[in-house]
Amino acid sequence: MSRSVKKSPVWTDHRTPGTCWSKRQASKAVHHFKGEVQNGKWYRKLYCSWNICDYRFFQTKQQAITEWETFRWPRGRLLSRAEVINKWEKLYRRK
């Protein structure tokens, strides 16, 4: 079993349909460009990078535990402390 972990507790949103669709459109714009793409980062001029929605969420383990302890609604308190830590590690820590 691998022991590798992420260097920073960040969860990226690469699985939503909007992100996947916009990245596919950017790829199509570059591949269907009839001219010559110069070396470097010139391909960025073919598609507006603001149309790609890359979200990154940062949360430490202590923040996750504090949020669970102070949550008011009973639905959020259904998980035990160990389950909350495991969920945090699944999203933010493990590769």
N, CA, C and O of each residue as an XYZ file, in Angstrom:
380
protein
N       0.834     -1.183      0.000
C       0.000      0.000      0.000
C       0.880      1.249      0.000
O       1.877      1.318      0.720
N       0.511      2.204     -0.792
C       1.294      3.422     -0.921
C       1.135      4.303      0.312
O       0.057      4.390      0.900
N       2.213      4.940      0.682
C       2.178      5.841      1.829
C       2.262      7.308      1.406
O       2.470      8.190      2.240
N       2.105      7.554      0.143
C       2.227      8.928     -0.333
C       0.984      9.729      0.033
O      -0.139      9.226     -0.017
N       1.208     10.972      0.397
C       0.126     11.878      0.762
C       0.343     13.198      0.040
O       1.436     13.479     -0.450
N      -0.702     13.998     -0.019
C      -0.593     15.317     -0.643
C       0.247     16.226      0.240
O       0.263     16.080      1.462
N       0.937     17.154     -0.381
C       1.774     18.081      0.369
C       0.956     19.163      1.055
O       1.347     19.667      2.108
N      -0.176     19.522      0.463
C      -1.050     20.515      1.084
C      -2.485     19.997      1.044
O      -2.878     19.357      0.069
N      -3.273     20.262      2.085
C      -4.648     19.746      2.135
C      -5.587     20.504      1.203
O      -6.324     21.390      1.637
N      -5.555     20.154     -0.072
C      -6.355     20.840     -1.081
C      -7.214     19.820     -1.815
O      -6.741     18.747     -2.190
N      -8.483     20.167     -2.015
C      -9.391     19.342     -2.798
C      -9.766     20.137     -4.037
O     -10.274     21.253     -3.930
N      -9.517     19.563     -5.227
C      -9.821     20.256     -6.471
C     -11.111     19.737     -7.062
O     -11.473     18.575     -6.878
N     -11.793     20.598     -7.765
C     -13.084     20.277     -8.352
C     -12.907     19.990     -9.837
O     -13.295     20.798    -10.680
N     -12.318     18.835    -10.156
C     -12.091     18.478    -11.552
C     -13.139     17.514    -12.075
O     -13.025     17.054    -13.211
N     -14.143     17.197    -11.298
C     -15.106     16.184    -11.692
C     -16.475     16.738    -12.065
O     -17.346     15.982    -12.495
N     -16.678     18.022    -11.911
C     -17.980     18.582    -12.253
C     -18.108     18.693    -13.761
O     -17.109     18.906    -14.448
N     -19.315     18.552    -14.289
C     -19.499     18.608    -15.743
C     -19.072     19.929    -16.370
O     -18.551     19.932    -17.485
N     -19.276     21.039    -15.695
C     -18.898     22.338    -16.252
C     -17.408     22.462    -16.481
O     -16.977     22.986    -17.508
N     -16.614     21.983    -15.528
C     -15.164     22.047    -15.658
C     -14.693     21.153    -16.790
O     -13.869     21.562    -17.608
N     -15.212     19.935    -16.839
C     -14.813     19.001    -17.904
C     -15.200     19.539    -19.273
O     -14.422     19.440    -20.223
N     -16.400     20.107    -19.381
C     -16.863     20.635    -20.665
C     -15.998     21.799    -21.123
O     -15.609     21.856    -22.290
N     -15.693     22.728    -20.224
C     -14.922     23.907    -20.618
C     -13.482     23.539    -20.978
O     -12.903     24.145    -21.881
N     -12.899     22.565    -20.294
C     -11.553     22.136    -20.652
C     -11.549     21.441    -22.003
O     -10.593     21.577    -22.767
N     -12.607     20.696    -22.307
C     -12.713     20.044    -23.610
C     -12.852     21.080    -24.715
O     -12.276     20.920    -25.792
N     -13.617     22.150    -24.456
C     -13.767     23.214    -25.444
C     -12.436     23.926    -25.689
O     -12.118     24.272    -26.827
N     -11.668     24.143    -24.637
C     -10.358     24.777    -24.789
C      -9.425     23.885    -25.609
O      -8.685     24.373    -26.462
N      -9.464     22.589    -25.348
C      -8.635     21.660    -26.102
C      -9.026     21.644    -27.579
O      -8.163     21.607    -28.457
N     -10.344     21.672    -27.847
C     -10.811     21.699    -29.237
C     -10.368     22.978    -29.940
O      -9.989     22.944    -31.111
N     -10.413     24.103    -29.230
C     -10.014     25.374    -29.832
C      -8.544     25.340    -30.250
O      -8.189     25.872    -31.302
N      -7.701     24.728    -29.447
C      -6.283     24.658    -29.772
C      -6.035     23.667    -30.905
O      -5.248     23.942    -31.811
N      -6.703     22.517    -30.857
C      -6.456     21.483    -31.869
C      -7.021     21.853    -33.235
O      -6.472     21.443    -34.258
N      -8.099     22.613    -33.272
C      -8.717     22.979    -34.543
C      -8.205     24.305    -35.104
O      -8.677     24.767    -36.143
N      -7.242     24.913    -34.416
C      -6.668     26.161    -34.883
C      -5.864     25.890    -36.149
O      -4.990     25.022    -36.150
N      -6.144     26.611    -37.212
C      -5.508     26.366    -38.515
C      -4.100     26.944    -38.606
O      -3.275     26.459    -39.381
N      -3.830     27.964    -37.825
C      -2.512     28.588    -37.881
C      -1.474     27.788    -37.123
O      -1.729     26.668    -36.680
N      -0.318     28.370    -36.982
C       0.768     27.703    -36.280
C       0.845     28.214    -34.851
O       0.902     29.421    -34.620
N       0.846     27.304    -33.904
C       0.960     27.669    -32.496
C       2.445     27.763    -32.168
O       3.184     26.789    -32.317
N       2.872     28.924    -31.727
C       4.275     29.134    -31.421
C       4.640     28.395    -30.131
O       3.771     27.898    -29.415
N       5.919     28.338    -29.858
C       6.393     27.691    -28.640
C       5.975     28.491    -27.406
O       5.667     29.679    -27.496
N       5.970     27.838    -26.289
C       5.656     28.508    -25.041
C       4.185     28.452    -24.711
O       3.508     27.463    -24.991
N       3.697     29.518    -24.115
C       2.318     29.557    -23.629
C       1.385     30.311    -24.567
O       0.378     30.864    -24.126
N       1.704     30.339    -25.837
C       0.911     31.082    -26.803
C      -0.476     30.493    -26.991
O      -1.402     31.207    -27.375
N      -0.637     29.192    -26.726
C      -1.932     28.549    -26.901
C      -3.005     29.171    -26.010
O      -4.193     29.031    -26.298
N      -2.618     29.847    -24.946
C      -3.582     30.472    -24.042
C      -4.357     31.601    -24.708
O      -5.448     31.954    -24.261
N      -3.800     32.168    -25.773
C      -4.482     33.254    -26.472
C      -5.633     32.756    -27.332
O      -6.445     33.557    -27.796
N      -5.718     31.444    -27.555
C      -6.779     30.887    -28.387
C      -8.080     30.693    -27.629
O      -9.150     30.686    -28.239
N      -8.016     30.539    -26.337
C      -9.218     30.299    -25.529
C      -9.070     31.062    -24.220
O      -8.012     31.025    -23.593
N     -10.110     31.741    -23.815
C     -10.059     32.546    -22.596
C      -9.974     31.631    -21.370
O     -10.856     30.802    -21.148
N      -8.930     31.783    -20.593
C      -8.750     30.915    -19.429
C      -9.761     31.193    -18.324
O      -9.931     30.366    -17.428
N     -10.434     32.335    -18.369
C     -11.450     32.641    -17.369
C     -12.695     31.781    -17.545
O     -13.505     31.678    -16.624
N     -12.861     31.164    -18.710
C     -14.014     30.300    -18.939
C     -13.849     28.922    -18.306
O     -14.818     28.171    -18.193
N     -12.645     28.592    -17.901
C     -12.397     27.307    -17.245
C     -12.534     27.525    -15.744
O     -11.844     28.363    -15.165
N     -13.418     26.776    -15.126
C     -13.711     26.937    -13.697
C     -12.953     25.883    -12.902
O     -13.444     24.767    -12.732
N     -11.784     26.215    -12.422
C     -11.018     25.325    -11.560
C     -11.149     25.836    -10.133
O     -10.669     26.920     -9.801
N     -11.795     25.054     -9.309
C     -11.966     25.431     -7.917
C     -11.035     24.605     -7.050
O     -10.860     23.408     -7.278
N     -10.445     25.237     -6.067
C      -9.614     24.554     -5.092
C     -10.134     24.908     -3.718
O     -10.362     26.078     -3.408
N     -10.319     23.890     -2.896
C     -10.820     24.079     -1.542
C      -9.726     23.662     -0.568
O      -9.157     22.577     -0.689
N      -9.437     24.521      0.391
C      -8.387     24.290      1.377
C      -9.031     24.190      2.749
O      -9.787     25.072      3.158
N      -8.727     23.116      3.453
C      -9.255     22.943      4.806
C      -8.288     22.070      5.590
O      -7.910     20.992      5.132
N      -7.890     22.525      6.756
C      -7.015     21.723      7.596
C      -7.837     20.721      8.389
O      -9.062     20.816      8.460
N      -7.150     19.768      8.979
C      -7.830     18.749      9.782
C      -8.518     19.380     10.984
O      -9.638     19.008     11.334
N      -7.848     20.330     11.611
C      -8.426     21.001     12.782
C      -9.666     21.803     12.397
O     -10.626     21.856     13.165
N      -9.661     22.424     11.229
C     -10.843     23.158     10.776
C     -12.020     22.219     10.546
O     -13.158     22.570     10.858
N     -11.765     21.038     10.009
C     -12.830     20.060      9.777
C     -13.422     19.584     11.093
O     -14.639     19.443     11.211
N     -12.570     19.337     12.083
C     -13.054     18.885     13.397
C     -13.837     19.991     14.083
O     -14.890     19.733     14.665
N     -13.337     21.219     14.021
C     -14.037     22.354     14.647
C     -15.389     22.595     13.988
O     -16.373     22.877     14.672
N     -15.441     22.488     12.674
C     -16.711     22.653     11.964
C     -17.703     21.572     12.360
O     -18.892     21.853     12.509
N     -17.235     20.339     12.535
C     -18.116     19.246     12.953
C     -18.617     19.457     14.384
O     -19.778     19.172     14.680
N     -17.754     19.953     15.269
C     -18.145     20.171     16.662
C     -19.145     21.310     16.813
O     -20.007     21.259     17.689
N     -19.046     22.325     15.984
C     -19.906     23.494     16.113
C     -21.125     23.461     15.180
O     -21.886     24.427     15.123
N     -21.309     22.364     14.459
C     -22.425     22.268     13.517
C     -23.728     22.165     14.285
O     -23.829     21.354     15.206
N     -24.732     22.964     13.934
C     -25.979     23.033     14.692
C     -26.998     21.975     14.294
O     -27.731     21.466     15.141
N     -27.045     21.646     13.019
C     -28.083     20.739     12.539
C     -27.750     19.292     12.892
O     -26.598     18.877     12.776
N     -28.748     18.523     13.322
C     -28.480     17.134     13.718
C     -28.012     16.258     12.558
O     -27.310     15.270     12.774
N     -28.398     16.613     11.319
C     -27.988     15.818     10.166
C     -26.465     15.826     10.013
O     -25.879     14.822      9.606
N     -25.825     16.946     10.335
C     -24.378     17.040     10.224
C     -23.652     16.316     11.340
O     -22.463     16.019     11.222
N     -24.362     16.030     12.425
C     -23.744     15.356     13.563
C     -23.937     13.839     13.516
O     -23.604     13.149     14.479
N     -24.464     13.315     12.417
C     -24.668     11.877     12.310
C     -23.342     11.121     12.244
O     -23.253      9.980     12.697
N     -22.338     11.739     11.693
C     -21.031     11.104     11.596
C     -20.288     11.214     12.913
O     -20.410     12.212     13.624
N     -19.519     10.186     13.236
C     -18.692     10.255     14.437
C     -17.425     11.052     14.136
O     -17.158     11.407     12.988
N     -16.664     11.321     15.171
C     -15.434     12.094     14.992
C     -14.450     11.350     14.084
O     -13.804     11.957     13.230
N     -14.342     10.038     14.274
C     -13.440      9.229     13.446
C     -13.883      9.236     11.980
O     -13.042      9.275     11.081
N     -15.181      9.200     11.737
C     -15.697      9.236     10.369
C     -15.438     10.590      9.702
O     -15.152     10.657      8.507
N     -15.540     11.652     10.479
C     -15.256     12.994      9.946
C     -13.786     13.106      9.570
O     -13.455     13.659      8.521
N     -12.911     12.591     10.409
C     -11.474     12.625     10.111
C     -11.172     11.772      8.887
O     -10.370     12.169      8.041
N     -11.800     10.608      8.782
C     -11.586      9.746      7.620
C     -12.079     10.420      6.344
O     -11.429     10.325      5.304
N     -13.217     11.096      6.414
C     -13.740     11.808      5.248
C     -12.804     12.946      4.837
O     -12.571     13.158      3.647
N     -12.268     13.677      5.815
C     -11.330     14.752      5.515
C     -10.071     14.188      4.847
O      -9.581     14.741      3.862
N      -9.556     13.082      5.393
C      -8.355     12.482      4.810
C      -8.624     11.982      3.395
O      -7.748     12.073      2.535
N      -9.811     11.459      3.144
C     -10.148     10.976      1.808
C     -10.167     12.114      0.792
O      -9.669     11.958     -0.323
N     -10.734     13.252      1.168
C     -10.850     14.376      0.224
C      -9.578     15.213      0.155
O      -9.170     15.619     -0.932
N      -8.956     15.473      1.279
C      -7.898     16.483      1.321
C      -6.488     15.925      1.481
O      -5.533     16.614      1.122
N      -6.314     14.745      1.987
C      -4.960     14.286      2.323
C      -4.445     13.175      1.419
O      -3.304     13.234      0.962
N      -5.257     12.174      1.155
C      -4.786     11.032      0.356
C      -4.738     11.367     -1.123
O      -5.499     12.197     -1.622
N      -3.831     10.704     -1.801
C      -3.719     10.902     -3.253
C      -4.682      9.987     -3.966
O      -4.747      9.996     -5.195
